[in-house]
Amino acid sequence: MGQETQTLYSGTFERSMDAKKRVAVPATWLNKKEGEVFYVVPHPSREFLMVMPPAHFEEWEQRIQESNLSPEKKRKAIRQFYGAARSVSSDSQGRILLPEEHCSQVGLTGSATFVGSRSRFEIWNNERYARTAAEDEEIYKEVAEEIGL
């Protein structure tokens, strides 16, 4: 029957960004040709953009509400998260228009690296991602060894 499948975002892709800040989402990450909706949010402590489909985006308020934080911290976190979020949708060429303020905040100019992160994907400045990936390699090796990968 008509069961909706969730896209699994995997892989790393370098993409060019045009002057209007449009960038093509990898084709395998799109469920339909045009009008795919995503939410773009700058990561609160690292310099990259988190991009989420609506179902994943909607989970964040619940996660915050279920945390052991004080009501004041929950309210402030929800305000910051949703206040920074922007809805974008893909065009007929599979591109999304990234908000100018988000691009400035994370240093995106001319090109970007898309990184799959299971239920969401990330958009990085190419050089920053290369450094981060190199730094994270040892941790990945340790975890892989620990879990028997």
DSSP file (Angstrom, degrees, kcal/mol; ACC not computed):
  #  RESIDUE AA STRUCTURE BP1 BP2  ACC     N-H-->O    O-->H-N    N-H-->O    O-->H-N    TCO  KAPPA ALPHA  PHI   PSI    X-CA   Y-CA   Z-CA
    1    1 A M              0   0    0      0, 0.0     2,-2.8     0, 0.0     0, 0.0   0.000 360.0 360.0 360.0 173.8    0.0    0.0    0.0
    2    2 A G        +     0   0    0      2,-0.0     2,-0.5     1,-0.0     0, 0.0  -0.292 360.0 167.5 -68.0  68.3    1.1    3.7   -0.3
    3    3 A Q        -     0   0    0     -2,-2.8     2,-0.4     1,-0.0    -1,-0.0  -0.729  31.9-132.6 -87.8 127.9    3.7    3.7    2.4
    4    4 A E        -     0   0    0     -2,-0.5     2,-0.4     1,-0.0    -1,-0.0  -0.638  18.4-149.1 -81.7 129.7    5.9    6.7    2.4
    5    5 A T        -     0   0    0     -2,-0.4     2,-0.4     1,-0.0    -1,-0.0  -0.789  11.2-127.9-100.6 142.9    9.6    6.0    2.6
    6    6 A Q        -     0   0    0     -2,-0.4     2,-0.2     1,-0.1   113,-0.0  -0.735  26.7-115.9 -89.5 133.5   12.0    8.4    4.3
    7    7 A T        -     0   0    0     -2,-0.4     2,-0.7    22,-0.1    22,-0.1  -0.452  19.6-142.3 -67.7 135.6   15.1    9.4    2.3
    8    8 A L        -     0   0    0     -2,-0.2     2,-0.8   111,-0.0   111,-0.2  -0.903  14.4-145.4-100.1 112.2   18.4    8.2    3.7
    9    9 A Y  B     +A  118   0A   0    109,-3.1   109,-2.0    -2,-0.7     2,-0.3  -0.691  36.0 151.1 -84.2 111.9   20.9   11.0    3.2
   10   10 A S        +     0   0    0     -2,-0.8   107,-0.1   106,-0.2     2,-0.1  -0.973  27.0  46.0-140.1 154.7   24.3    9.5    2.5
   11   11 A G        -     0   0    0     -2,-0.3   105,-3.1   105,-0.2     2,-0.4  -0.263  68.7 -99.7 103.8 168.0   27.4   10.5    0.6
   12   12 A T  E     +B  115   0B   0    103,-0.2     2,-0.4    -2,-0.1   103,-0.2  -0.999  37.7 178.9-130.8 130.2   29.5   13.6    0.2
   13   13 A F  E     -B  114   0B   0    101,-2.5   101,-3.6    -2,-0.4     2,-0.4  -0.996  22.5-142.4-137.5 132.8   29.1   15.9   -2.8
   14   14 A E  E     -B  113   0B   0     -2,-0.4     2,-0.3    99,-0.2    99,-0.2  -0.813  28.0-174.9 -91.6 136.9   30.7   19.1   -3.9
   15   15 A R  E     -B  112   0B   0     97,-3.1    97,-2.7    -2,-0.4     2,-0.3  -0.973  23.1-125.9-134.1 145.1   28.3   21.5   -5.6
   16   16 A S  E     -B  111   0B   0     -2,-0.3     8,-0.6    95,-0.2     2,-0.4  -0.635  21.8-148.4 -84.4 148.4   28.7   24.9   -7.3
   17   17 A M  B     -G   23   0C   0     93,-3.1     6,-0.2    -2,-0.3    93,-0.0  -0.966  11.5-136.2-118.4 133.3   26.5   27.7   -6.1
   18   18 A D    >   -     0   0    0      4,-2.2     3,-2.1    -2,-0.4    92,-0.2  -0.233  35.7 -91.1 -82.2 178.5   25.3   30.4   -8.5
   19   19 A A  T 3  S+     0   0    0      1,-0.3    -1,-0.1     2,-0.1    -2,-0.0   0.751 127.5  55.6 -62.2 -25.5   25.2   34.2   -7.7
   20   20 A K  T 3  S-     0   0    0      2,-0.1    -1,-0.3    80,-0.0    80,-0.1   0.442 120.6-108.4 -85.9   0.6   21.7   33.9   -6.4
   21   21 A K    <   +     0   0    0     -3,-2.1    77,-2.8     1,-0.3     2,-0.4   0.754  67.9 150.4  76.0  28.6   22.8   31.3   -3.8
   22   22 A R  E     + H   0  97C   0     75,-0.2    -4,-2.2    73,-0.1     2,-0.3  -0.761  19.5 179.1 -89.5 138.6   21.0   28.4   -5.6
   23   23 A V  E     -GH  17  96C   0     73,-2.2    73,-2.6    -2,-0.4     2,-0.4  -0.999  28.6-113.9-143.2 140.1   22.7   25.0   -5.3
   24   24 A A  E     - H   0  95C   0     -8,-0.6    71,-0.3    -2,-0.3    70,-0.1  -0.587  22.4-139.9 -80.9 128.1   21.7   21.6   -6.6
   25   25 A V        -     0   0    0     69,-2.9     5,-0.1    -2,-0.4    -1,-0.0  -0.648  40.9 -91.0 -77.7 138.3   20.6   18.9   -4.1
   26   26 A P    >   -     0   0    0      0, 0.0     3,-2.2     0, 0.0     4,-0.3  -0.282  36.1-125.9 -51.7 133.8   22.0   15.5   -5.1
   27   27 A A  G >  S+     0   0    0      1,-0.3     3,-1.6     2,-0.2    -2,-0.1   0.825 107.5  59.3 -55.4 -36.8   19.3   13.8   -7.2
   28   28 A T  G 3  S+     0   0    0      1,-0.3    -1,-0.3     3,-0.0    -3,-0.0   0.639  99.8  59.0 -69.9 -11.8   19.2   10.7   -5.0
   29   29 A W  G <  S+     0   0    0     -3,-2.2     2,-0.4   -22,-0.1    -1,-0.3   0.472  91.2  84.5 -93.2  -3.3   18.2   12.9   -2.1
   30   30 A L    <   -     0   0    0     -3,-1.6     3,-0.1    -4,-0.3     4,-0.0  -0.850  55.7-166.9-103.6 135.2   15.1   14.3   -3.8
   31   31 A N  S    S+     0   0    0     -2,-0.4     2,-0.3     1,-0.1    -1,-0.1   0.735  77.3  22.8 -88.5 -26.2   11.8   12.3   -3.7
   32   32 A K  S    S-     0   0    0      1,-0.1     4,-0.2    62,-0.0    -1,-0.1  -0.915  80.5-112.9-138.4 165.8   10.1   14.4   -6.4
   33   33 A K  S    S+     0   0    0     -2,-0.3    61,-0.4     1,-0.2     2,-0.3   0.889  92.6  12.7 -69.2 -41.8   11.2   16.5   -9.3
   34   34 A E  S    S+     0   0    0      1,-0.1    57,-0.2    59,-0.1    -1,-0.2  -0.985 113.2  28.6-140.5 146.4   10.1   19.9   -8.1
   35   35 A G        +     0   0    0     55,-2.6     2,-0.3    -2,-0.3    56,-0.1   0.621  62.1 161.9  85.7  14.4    8.8   21.5   -5.0
   36   36 A E        -     0   0    0     -4,-0.2    54,-2.1    55,-0.2     2,-0.4  -0.542  32.7-138.5 -67.5 126.9   10.5   19.3   -2.4
   37   37 A V  E     +C   89   0B   0     -2,-0.3     2,-0.3    52,-0.2    52,-0.2  -0.731  28.1 169.0 -96.4 136.7   10.4   21.2    0.9
   38   38 A F  E     -C   88   0B   0     50,-2.9    50,-2.8    -2,-0.4     2,-0.5  -0.936  28.2-132.2-135.8 159.2   13.4   21.4    3.3
   39   39 A Y  E     -CD  87  52B   0     13,-2.8    13,-2.6    -2,-0.3     2,-0.5  -0.975  18.1-155.6-114.8 129.6   14.2   23.5    6.4
   40   40 A V  E     +CD  86  51B   0     46,-3.0    46,-1.9    -2,-0.5    11,-0.2  -0.909  18.6 168.9-108.9 126.1   17.6   25.1    6.6
   41   41 A V  E     - D   0  50B   0      9,-2.7     9,-3.3    -2,-0.5     2,-0.2  -0.995  34.4-122.3-137.9 127.8   19.0   26.0   10.0
   42   42 A P  E     - D   0  49B   0      0, 0.0     7,-0.2     0, 0.0     5,-0.1  -0.483  40.2-105.8 -64.6 137.9   22.5   27.1   10.9
   43   43 A H        -     0   0    0      5,-2.8     5,-0.2     3,-0.2     6,-0.0  -0.437  27.9-128.7 -62.3 139.0   24.1   24.7   13.4
   44   44 A P  S    S+     0   0    0      0, 0.0    -1,-0.1     0, 0.0     3,-0.1   0.746  97.4  14.1 -67.9 -23.1   24.1   26.5   16.8
   45   45 A S  S    S+     0   0    0      1,-0.1     2,-0.3     3,-0.1    -2,-0.1   0.488 119.2  59.8-131.9  -4.2   27.8   25.9   17.6
   46   46 A R  S    S-     0   0    0      2,-0.2     2,-1.4     0, 0.0    -3,-0.2  -0.875  84.7-110.8-122.8 158.5   29.5   24.7   14.4
   47   47 A E  S    S+     0   0    0     -2,-0.3    78,-0.5    -5,-0.1     2,-0.3  -0.541  78.9  87.7 -95.8  72.6   29.7   26.6   11.1
   48   48 A F  S    S-     0   0    0     -2,-1.4    -5,-2.8    -5,-0.2     2,-0.4  -0.965  72.4-107.2-152.9 166.7   27.5   24.6    8.7
   49   49 A L  E     -DE  42 123B   0     74,-2.6    74,-2.2    -2,-0.3     2,-0.5  -0.830  21.1-146.7-100.3 135.7   23.9   24.5    7.7
   50   50 A M  E     -DE  41 122B   0     -9,-3.3    -9,-2.7    -2,-0.4     2,-0.5  -0.870  14.6-164.5 -95.8 132.3   21.6   21.7    8.8
   51   51 A V  E     +DE  40 121B   0     70,-3.2    70,-2.5    -2,-0.5   -11,-0.2  -0.980  12.1 178.5-123.8 123.7   19.0   20.8    6.1
   52   52 A M  E     -D   39   0B   0    -13,-2.6   -13,-2.8    -2,-0.5    68,-0.1  -0.944  29.7-123.0-129.7 142.3   16.0   18.7    7.1
   53   53 A P     >  -     0   0    0      0, 0.0     4,-2.3     0, 0.0     3,-0.5  -0.422  46.9 -98.5 -70.5 161.4   12.8   17.4    5.5
   54   54 A P  H  > S+     0   0    0      0, 0.0     4,-2.4     0, 0.0     5,-0.2   0.854 120.9  55.7 -52.7 -41.7    9.6   18.5    7.3
   55   55 A A  H  > S+     0   0    0      1,-0.2     4,-0.6     2,-0.2    -3,-0.0   0.910 112.3  41.9 -61.4 -42.4    9.2   15.3    9.3
   56   56 A H  H >> S+     0   0    0     -3,-0.5     3,-0.8     1,-0.2     4,-0.5   0.899 112.8  54.1 -70.8 -40.2   12.7   15.6   10.9
   57   57 A F  H >< S+     0   0    0     -4,-2.3     3,-1.2     1,-0.2     4,-0.4   0.898 104.3  55.2 -59.1 -42.1   12.3   19.3   11.4
   58   58 A E  H 3X S+     0   0    0     -4,-2.4     4,-0.7     1,-0.2     3,-0.4   0.699  96.4  67.0 -67.9 -19.4    9.1   18.8   13.3
   59   59 A E  H <X S+     0   0    0     -3,-0.8     4,-2.3    -4,-0.6    -1,-0.2   0.738  83.9  74.8 -71.4 -22.7   10.8   16.4   15.8
   60   60 A W  H <X S+     0   0    0     -3,-1.2     4,-2.4    -4,-0.5    -1,-0.2   0.865  90.9  51.2 -67.7 -37.6   13.0   19.1   17.3
   61   61 A E  H  > S+     0   0    0     -4,-0.4     4,-3.0    -3,-0.4    -1,-0.2   0.935 111.5  49.5 -62.9 -42.5   10.4   20.9   19.4
   62   62 A Q  H  X S+     0   0    0     -4,-0.7     4,-2.3     1,-0.2    -2,-0.2   0.914 109.9  50.8 -61.5 -42.7    9.3   17.5   20.9
   63   63 A R  H  X S+     0   0    0     -4,-2.3     4,-0.5     2,-0.2    -1,-0.2   0.909 112.8  46.2 -62.1 -41.2   13.0   16.7   21.7
   64   64 A I  H >< S+     0   0    0     -4,-2.4     3,-1.2     1,-0.2     5,-0.3   0.944 112.7  49.6 -65.4 -46.7   13.4   20.0   23.4
   65   65 A Q  H 3< S+     0   0    0     -4,-3.0    -2,-0.2     1,-0.3    -1,-0.2   0.839 110.8  50.3 -62.3 -33.7   10.2   19.7   25.3
   66   66 A E  H 3< S+     0   0    0     -4,-2.3    -1,-0.3    -5,-0.2    -2,-0.2   0.530  92.2 101.1 -82.9  -6.3   11.1   16.2   26.5
   67   67 A S  S << S-     0   0    0     -3,-1.2     7,-0.1    -4,-0.5    -3,-0.0  -0.204  84.7-114.9 -72.7 169.8   14.5   17.3   27.7
   68   68 A N  S    S+     0   0    0      6,-0.0    -1,-0.1     2,-0.0    -3,-0.1   0.185  74.0 125.6 -90.1  16.3   15.3   17.9   31.4
   69   69 A L  S    S-     0   0    0     -5,-0.3     0, 0.0     1,-0.1     0, 0.0  -0.295  70.2 -95.3 -72.2 159.6   15.9   21.6   30.7
   70   70 A S     >  -     0   0    0      1,-0.1     4,-2.5     4,-0.0     5,-0.2  -0.348  36.0-109.3 -68.7 156.3   14.1   24.3   32.6
   71   71 A P  H  > S+     0   0    0      0, 0.0     4,-2.5     0, 0.0     5,-0.2   0.873 120.3  53.9 -54.8 -37.8   10.9   25.8   31.0
   72   72 A E  H  > S+     0   0    0      2,-0.2     4,-2.3     1,-0.2     5,-0.2   0.928 109.6  45.9 -64.3 -44.9   12.8   29.0   30.4
   73   73 A K  H  > S+     0   0    0      2,-0.2     4,-2.6     1,-0.2     5,-0.2   0.893 112.5  51.5 -65.2 -39.1   15.7   27.3   28.6
   74   74 A K  H  X S+     0   0    0     -4,-2.5     4,-2.6     2,-0.2     5,-0.2   0.944 110.6  47.9 -61.1 -47.7   13.2   25.2   26.5
   75   75 A R  H  X S+     0   0    0     -4,-2.5     4,-2.2     1,-0.2    -2,-0.2   0.909 114.1  46.5 -60.3 -44.2   11.3   28.3   25.5
   76   76 A K  H  X S+     0   0    0     -4,-2.3     4,-2.5     2,-0.2    -1,-0.2   0.887 112.3  50.0 -67.7 -39.4   14.5   30.2   24.5
   77   77 A A  H  X S+     0   0    0     -4,-2.6     4,-2.8     2,-0.2     5,-0.2   0.921 111.3  48.6 -65.2 -43.9   15.9   27.2   22.6
   78   78 A I  H  X S+     0   0    0     -4,-2.6     4,-2.5    -5,-0.2     5,-0.4   0.915 112.0  49.6 -61.7 -43.5   12.7   26.7   20.6
   79   79 A R  H  X S+     0   0    0     -4,-2.2     4,-2.0    -5,-0.2    -2,-0.2   0.928 114.0  44.7 -62.0 -45.7   12.6   30.5   19.8
   80   80 A Q  H  X S+     0   0    0     -4,-2.5     4,-1.6     2,-0.2    -2,-0.2   0.931 115.9  46.6 -64.9 -46.1   16.3   30.4   18.6
   81   81 A F  H  X S+     0   0    0     -4,-2.8     4,-1.0     1,-0.2     3,-0.2   0.962 119.9  36.6 -62.9 -54.1   15.9   27.2   16.6
   82   82 A Y  H  < S+     0   0    0     -4,-2.5    -1,-0.2     1,-0.2    -2,-0.2   0.803 114.0  57.8 -73.0 -28.0   12.6   28.1   14.8
   83   83 A G  H  < S+     0   0    0     -4,-2.0    -1,-0.2    -5,-0.4    -2,-0.2   0.829 110.4  43.9 -68.2 -31.0   13.6   31.8   14.5
   84   84 A A  H  < S+     0   0    0     -4,-1.6    -1,-0.2    -3,-0.2    -2,-0.2   0.673  94.7 101.2 -85.8 -18.2   16.7   30.8   12.6
   85   85 A A     <  -     0   0    0     -4,-1.0     2,-0.4    -5,-0.1   -44,-0.2  -0.370  50.7-168.7 -72.8 144.7   15.0   28.2   10.4
   86   86 A R  E     -C   40   0B   0    -46,-1.9   -46,-3.0    -2,-0.1     2,-0.4  -0.999  18.1-131.7-132.7 136.6   14.0   29.0    6.8
   87   87 A S  E     +C   39   0B   0     -2,-0.4     2,-0.3   -48,-0.2   -48,-0.2  -0.721  30.7 174.5 -85.3 133.5   11.8   26.9    4.5
   88   88 A V  E     -C   38   0B   0    -50,-2.8   -50,-2.9    -2,-0.4     2,-0.4  -0.948  12.8-158.2-133.2 156.0   13.2   26.3    1.0
   89   89 A S  E     -C   37   0B   0     -2,-0.3     8,-0.4   -52,-0.2   -52,-0.2  -0.988  23.9-107.5-137.1 150.6   11.9   24.2   -1.8
   90   90 A S        -     0   0    0    -54,-2.1   -55,-2.6    -2,-0.4     6,-0.2  -0.397  29.0-140.8 -74.6 147.8   13.6   22.6   -4.8
   91   91 A D    >   -     0   0    0      4,-1.9     3,-2.2   -57,-0.2   -55,-0.2  -0.288  42.8 -79.1 -94.2-173.0   13.0   24.0   -8.3
   92   92 A S  T 3  S+     0   0    0      1,-0.3    -2,-0.1     2,-0.1   -58,-0.0   0.672 132.6  52.6 -64.8 -16.1   12.6   22.0  -11.5
   93   93 A Q  T 3  S-     0   0    0      2,-0.1    -1,-0.3     0, 0.0     3,-0.1   0.275 120.4-106.7-100.8   9.6   16.4   21.6  -11.7
   94   94 A G  S <  S+     0   0    0     -3,-2.2   -69,-2.9   -61,-0.4     2,-0.3   0.699  74.6 139.4  76.0  19.3   16.6   20.2   -8.1
   95   95 A R  E     -H   24   0C   0    -71,-0.3    -4,-1.9    -6,-0.0     2,-0.4  -0.682  39.0-154.5 -96.6 150.1   18.2   23.4   -6.7
   96   96 A I  E     -H   23   0C   0    -73,-2.6   -73,-2.2    -2,-0.3     2,-0.8  -0.932  18.5-126.5-117.1 149.2   17.4   25.1   -3.5
   97   97 A L  E     -H   22   0C   0     -8,-0.4   -75,-0.2    -2,-0.4   -76,-0.1  -0.850  24.9-147.5 -95.9 111.3   17.9   28.8   -2.8
   98   98 A L        -     0   0    0    -77,-2.8     2,-0.1    -2,-0.8     5,-0.0  -0.607  25.4-104.9 -81.1 136.7   20.0   29.2    0.3
   99   99 A P     >  -     0   0    0      0, 0.0     4,-2.2     0, 0.0     3,-0.4  -0.375  22.7-132.5 -61.9 133.8   19.2   32.3    2.5
  100  100 A E  H  > S+     0   0    0      1,-0.2     4,-2.5     2,-0.2     5,-0.2   0.891 105.6  53.5 -53.4 -45.2   21.9   35.0    2.1
  101  101 A E  H  > S+     0   0    0      1,-0.2     4,-2.1     2,-0.2    -1,-0.2   0.859 108.7  49.6 -64.0 -34.1   22.2   35.5    5.8
  102  102 A H  H  > S+     0   0    0     -3,-0.4     4,-1.8     2,-0.2    -1,-0.2   0.913 109.9  50.6 -68.5 -42.5   22.8   31.7    6.4
  103  103 A C  H  X>S+     0   0    0     -4,-2.2     5,-2.6     1,-0.2     4,-0.8   0.917 112.4  46.9 -61.4 -43.5   25.5   31.7    3.7
  104  104 A S  H ><5S+     0   0    0     -4,-2.5     3,-0.7     1,-0.2    -1,-0.2   0.913 109.2  55.2 -62.5 -42.8   27.3   34.6    5.2
  105  105 A Q  H 3<5S+     0   0    0     -4,-2.1    -1,-0.2     1,-0.2    -2,-0.2   0.841 118.5  31.9 -61.8 -35.6   27.1   33.1    8.7
  106  106 A V  H 3<5S-     0   0    0     -4,-1.8    19,-0.3    -5,-0.1    -1,-0.2   0.327 112.8-109.5-109.6   7.7   28.8   29.9    7.6
  107  107 A G  T <<5 +     0   0    0     -4,-0.8     2,-0.7    -3,-0.7    -3,-0.2   0.851  54.8 163.9  74.6  36.4   31.1   31.2    4.9
  108  108 A L      < +     0   0    0     -5,-2.6     2,-0.3    -6,-0.2    -1,-0.2  -0.797   4.8 153.0 -91.3 118.9   29.5   29.8    1.8
  109  109 A T        -     0   0    0     -2,-0.7     2,-1.4     2,-0.6   -90,-0.1  -0.950  66.3 -19.0-145.1 123.4   30.6   31.4   -1.4
  110  110 A G  S    S+     0   0    0     -2,-0.3   -93,-3.1   -92,-0.2     2,-0.3  -0.127 125.3  20.7  80.3 -42.4   30.8   29.9   -4.9
  111  111 A S  E     -B   16   0B   0     -2,-1.4    -2,-0.6   -95,-0.3    15,-0.3  -0.966  61.1-166.0-153.5 167.7   30.6   26.3   -3.9
  112  112 A A  E     -B   15   0B   0    -97,-2.7   -97,-3.1    -2,-0.3     2,-0.5  -0.979  21.1-122.9-153.4 159.6   29.6   24.0   -1.0
  113  113 A T  E     -BF  14 124B   0     11,-2.6    11,-2.8    -2,-0.3     2,-0.5  -0.955  20.2-153.0-111.1 124.4   30.0   20.5    0.2
  114  114 A F  E     -BF  13 123B   0   -101,-3.6  -101,-2.5    -2,-0.5     2,-0.5  -0.831  13.7-170.0 -93.8 129.7   26.8   18.5    0.9
  115  115 A V  E     -BF  12 122B   0      7,-2.6     7,-2.7    -2,-0.5  -103,-0.2  -0.980  18.4-131.5-126.7 122.7   27.3   15.8    3.5
  116  116 A G  E     + F   0 121B   0   -105,-3.1  -105,-0.2    -2,-0.5     5,-0.2  -0.462  23.0 178.0 -69.7 141.1   24.7   13.1    4.2
  117  117 A S  E >   - F   0 120B   0      3,-2.1     2,-1.3    -2,-0.2     3,-0.6  -0.275  48.8-104.8-141.6  48.6   23.8   12.6    7.9
  118  118 A R  B 3  S+A    9   0A   0   -109,-2.0  -109,-3.1     1,-0.3    -1,-0.1  -0.495 109.1  21.2  66.7 -85.4   21.1    9.9    7.7
  119  119 A S  T 3  S+     0   0    0     -2,-1.3     2,-0.3  -111,-0.2    -1,-0.3   0.441 136.0  18.5 -95.5   0.3   17.8   11.8    8.4
  120  120 A R  E <  S- F   0 117B   0     -3,-0.6    -3,-2.1  -111,-0.2     2,-0.3  -0.913  73.2-131.4-149.8 174.9   19.2   15.2    7.4
  121  121 A F  E     -EF  51 116B   0    -70,-2.5   -70,-3.2    -2,-0.3     2,-0.3  -0.930  12.2-136.7-132.9 164.5   22.1   16.6    5.4
  122  122 A E  E     -EF  50 115B   0     -7,-2.7    -7,-2.6    -2,-0.3     2,-0.5  -0.878   2.7-150.4-119.6 148.9   24.6   19.3    6.0
  123  123 A I  E     -EF  49 114B   0    -74,-2.2   -74,-2.6    -2,-0.3     2,-0.3  -0.984  25.8-179.7-121.3 121.5   26.0   22.0    3.8
  124  124 A W  E     - F   0 113B   0    -11,-2.8   -11,-2.6    -2,-0.5     2,-0.3  -0.809  38.5-102.8-119.3 153.8   29.6   23.1    4.5
  125  125 A N     >  -     0   0    0    -78,-0.5     4,-2.6   -19,-0.3     5,-0.2  -0.628  44.8-123.8 -62.2 132.5   32.2   25.6    3.3
  126  126 A N  H  > S+     0   0    0    -15,-0.3     4,-2.3    -2,-0.3     5,-0.1   0.904 106.4  43.8 -55.0 -49.3   34.5   23.2    1.3
  127  127 A E  H  > S+     0   0    0      1,-0.2     4,-2.1     2,-0.2    -1,-0.2   0.904 113.7  50.6 -66.2 -41.2   37.7   24.1    3.1
  128  128 A R  H  > S+     0   0    0      1,-0.2     4,-2.5     2,-0.2    -1,-0.2   0.903 110.8  49.6 -63.8 -40.4   36.1   23.9    6.5
  129  129 A Y  H  X S+     0   0    0     -4,-2.6     4,-3.2     2,-0.2     5,-0.3   0.924 107.7  53.4 -65.3 -42.5   34.6   20.5    5.7
  130  130 A A  H  X S+     0   0    0     -4,-2.3     4,-1.9    -5,-0.2    -1,-0.2   0.914 112.2  45.2 -58.4 -43.4   37.9   19.1    4.5
  131  131 A R  H  X S+     0   0    0     -4,-2.1     4,-2.3     2,-0.2    -1,-0.2   0.931 114.7  47.8 -64.8 -45.7   39.6   20.2    7.8
  132  132 A T  H  X S+     0   0    0     -4,-2.5     4,-2.4     1,-0.2    -2,-0.2   0.916 110.5  51.2 -63.5 -44.0   36.7   18.8    9.9
  133  133 A A  H  X S+     0   0    0     -4,-3.2     4,-0.8     1,-0.2    -1,-0.2   0.902 111.0  48.6 -60.8 -41.5   36.6   15.5    8.1
  134  134 A A  H >< S+     0   0    0     -4,-1.9     3,-0.5    -5,-0.3     4,-0.5   0.906 112.7  48.1 -65.0 -41.4   40.4   15.1    8.6
  135  135 A E  H 3< S+     0   0    0     -4,-2.3     3,-0.4     1,-0.2     4,-0.4   0.858 113.0  48.4 -65.6 -35.4   40.0   15.9   12.3
  136  136 A D  H 3X S+     0   0    0     -4,-2.4     4,-2.3     1,-0.2    -1,-0.2   0.581  87.3  88.0 -82.6 -10.6   37.1   13.5   12.7
  137  137 A E  H <X S+     0   0    0     -4,-0.8     4,-2.3    -3,-0.5    -1,-0.2   0.884  86.8  49.7 -59.4 -42.4   38.8   10.5   10.9
  138  138 A E  H  > S+     0   0    0     -4,-0.5     4,-2.4    -3,-0.4    -1,-0.2   0.896 110.3  50.6 -65.2 -39.7   40.5    9.2   14.1
  139  139 A I  H  > S+     0   0    0     -4,-0.4     4,-2.6     2,-0.2     5,-0.2   0.924 109.6  51.1 -63.0 -43.1   37.3    9.3   16.1
  140  140 A Y  H  X S+     0   0    0     -4,-2.3     4,-2.8     1,-0.2    -2,-0.2   0.920 109.8  49.9 -59.9 -44.3   35.5    7.4   13.3
  141  141 A K  H  X S+     0   0    0     -4,-2.3     4,-2.3     2,-0.2    -1,-0.2   0.912 111.1  49.3 -61.1 -43.2   38.3    4.7   13.3
  142  142 A E  H  X S+     0   0    0     -4,-2.4     4,-2.5     2,-0.2    -2,-0.2   0.931 113.5  45.4 -61.1 -46.9   38.0    4.3   17.1
  143  143 A V  H  X S+     0   0    0     -4,-2.6     4,-2.3     2,-0.2     6,-0.2   0.912 111.6  52.5 -64.5 -42.7   34.2    4.0   16.9
  144  144 A A  H  X>S+     0   0    0     -4,-2.8     5,-2.8    -5,-0.2     4,-0.7   0.913 112.0  46.2 -59.8 -43.2   34.4    1.5   14.0
  145  145 A E  H ><5S+     0   0    0     -4,-2.3     3,-0.7     3,-0.2    -1,-0.2   0.922 111.3  52.3 -64.0 -44.7   36.8   -0.6   15.9
  146  146 A E  H 3<5S+     0   0    0     -4,-2.5    -2,-0.2     1,-0.2    -1,-0.2   0.871 115.7  39.1 -60.7 -39.6   34.7   -0.5   19.1
  147  147 A I  H 3<5S-     0   0    0     -4,-2.3    -1,-0.2    -5,-0.1    -2,-0.2   0.448 113.8-113.3 -95.1   1.0   31.5   -1.6   17.3
  148  148 A G  T <<5       0   0    0     -3,-0.7    -3,-0.2    -4,-0.7    -4,-0.1   0.808 360.0 360.0  76.1  30.7   33.3   -4.2   15.1
  149  149 A L      <       0   0    0     -5,-2.8    -4,-0.2    -6,-0.2    -5,-0.1   0.482 360.0 360.0 -72.2 360.0   32.6   -2.4   11.8
